[in-house]
């Protein structure tokens, strides 16, 4: 019995597969980190892991997949502080986006691909009141190994 073909939304995640170095923001404290993305067997979920130094920044894991009801992508996020969140997600030629509207605050990430897909330039924004957005921090990634499925 053959496995069903992954949906177009899941196939687009191949652009993230591989190892990445966290690119520290131009301003702020120095940050060292690495991120890697790999398919769970069956190619239905993409696993994202990250390790970051200094220790006041969280390391963690996220599972990215397609919501069975809506067909939209979602990221289930868990970090070393004990934080667990669910983000909506989109990934297309225009970039990578994550968002959530929590009872405590709203967040969103917008990243664009550069260098032939080997760099992601991103920025996080936060809205403490749920509607007034302000810059939170920049976050970039540079591919260091692996590519595609």
C-alpha positions as CSV (number, residue, x, y, z in Angstrom):
1,X,0.0,0.0,0.0
2,X,1.5,3.4,-1.0
3,X,1.3,6.5,1.1
4,X,-0.9,9.3,-0.1
5,X,0.8,12.2,-1.7
6,X,1.3,15.2,0.7
7,X,-0.8,18.2,0.0
8,X,0.7,21.3,-1.8
9,X,0.8,23.1,1.5
10,X,2.9,20.4,3.1
11,X,5.2,20.1,0.0
12,X,6.0,23.8,0.3
13,X,7.6,23.2,3.7
14,X,10.5,21.5,1.9
15,X,12.1,24.9,1.6
16,X,12.7,24.9,5.4
17,X,14.3,21.4,5.6
18,X,17.9,21.5,6.7
19,X,20.1,23.1,9.3
20,X,20.2,26.8,9.9
21,X,22.3,29.2,12.0
22,X,20.4,31.9,14.0
23,X,21.5,35.3,12.7
24,X,21.7,37.7,15.6
25,X,19.9,41.0,15.4
26,X,21.9,44.1,14.4
27,X,21.0,45.6,17.7
28,X,20.8,44.0,21.1
29,X,22.7,41.3,22.9
30,X,24.7,38.7,20.9
31,X,22.8,35.5,20.2
32,X,24.2,32.1,19.1
33,X,21.8,29.4,17.9
34,X,21.0,26.8,15.5
35,X,17.7,25.6,14.0
36,X,17.0,22.4,12.1
37,X,13.9,21.2,10.3
38,X,13.2,17.6,9.3
39,X,10.2,15.6,8.2
40,X,8.7,13.1,10.6
41,X,8.4,9.7,8.8
42,X,5.3,9.9,6.5
43,X,5.9,13.5,5.6
44,X,2.8,14.8,7.3
45,X,4.6,16.8,10.0
46,X,7.7,18.9,9.9
47,X,9.7,19.0,13.1
48,X,11.5,22.2,14.0
49,X,14.1,22.2,16.8
50,X,16.2,25.1,18.0
51,X,19.0,25.7,20.6
52,X,19.9,29.2,21.6
53,X,22.5,30.8,23.8
54,X,22.5,32.7,26.1
55,X,20.2,30.7,28.3
56,X,17.7,33.5,28.9
57,X,16.5,32.8,25.3
58,X,14.4,29.7,25.0
59,X,15.4,26.5,23.2
60,X,12.5,24.4,22.0
61,X,10.6,22.3,19.5
62,X,7.7,22.9,17.2
63,X,5.6,20.6,15.1
64,X,4.3,22.0,11.8
65,X,1.4,20.4,10.0
66,X,-1.8,20.9,8.2
67,X,-5.1,21.4,10.1
68,X,-7.4,18.6,9.0
69,X,-10.5,20.8,9.1
70,X,-9.3,24.0,7.5
71,X,-6.4,22.7,5.4
72,X,-4.3,25.6,6.8
73,X,-0.9,25.2,8.2
74,X,-0.3,25.4,12.0
75,X,2.7,25.4,14.2
76,X,2.5,23.8,17.7
77,X,5.3,25.5,19.7
78,X,6.9,24.2,23.0
79,X,10.0,25.8,24.6
80,X,12.4,25.4,27.5
81,X,10.4,27.8,29.7
82,X,7.4,25.5,29.6
83,X,5.6,27.8,27.1
84,X,3.2,26.0,24.7
85,X,1.4,27.9,21.9
86,X,-0.3,27.3,18.7
87,X,0.4,29.6,15.7
88,X,-1.4,29.9,12.4
89,X,1.2,29.7,9.6
90,X,1.6,30.3,5.9
91,X,4.5,29.7,3.6
92,X,4.6,30.7,0.0
93,X,6.8,32.6,-2.5
94,X,6.2,35.8,-0.6
95,X,7.6,34.4,2.7
96,X,6.9,32.7,5.9
97,X,4.4,34.0,8.4
98,X,3.3,32.9,11.9
99,X,0.6,34.5,14.0
100,X,-1.4,34.1,17.2
101,X,-4.0,36.1,19.1
102,X,-3.6,35.0,22.7
103,X,-5.5,36.2,25.7
104,X,-2.2,37.6,27.1
105,X,-0.9,39.2,23.9
106,X,-0.9,38.8,20.1
107,X,2.2,38.0,18.1
108,X,3.2,37.7,14.5
109,X,6.4,36.8,12.5
110,X,7.1,37.7,9.0
111,X,10.1,36.3,7.2
112,X,11.3,36.7,3.6
113,X,13.6,34.3,1.7
114,X,16.9,35.6,0.2
115,X,20.1,34.2,-1.2
116,X,18.3,31.6,-3.3
117,X,16.3,30.3,-0.3
118,X,19.4,30.0,2.0
119,X,18.6,33.0,4.2
120,X,15.5,34.1,6.0
121,X,15.2,37.7,7.1
122,X,12.5,37.9,9.8
123,X,10.9,40.1,12.4
124,X,8.6,39.4,15.3
125,X,5.9,41.9,16.3
126,X,3.8,42.0,19.5
127,X,0.5,43.6,20.4
128,X,0.0,43.7,24.2
129,X,-3.5,45.0,23.7
130,X,-4.2,42.6,20.8
131,X,-4.4,45.4,18.1
132,X,-1.5,47.9,18.5
133,X,1.5,46.3,16.8
134,X,5.1,47.1,17.8
135,X,8.5,45.7,16.8
136,X,9.5,42.9,19.2
137,X,12.8,41.6,17.8
138,X,14.5,40.6,14.5
139,X,15.3,37.0,13.8
140,X,17.2,35.7,10.8
141,X,18.3,32.3,9.7
142,X,21.2,31.3,7.4
143,X,21.3,27.8,6.0
144,X,24.4,25.8,7.0
145,X,23.5,22.3,5.8
146,X,21.0,20.1,4.1
147,X,18.3,21.3,1.7
148,X,15.0,19.9,0.7
149,X,13.3,16.6,1.3
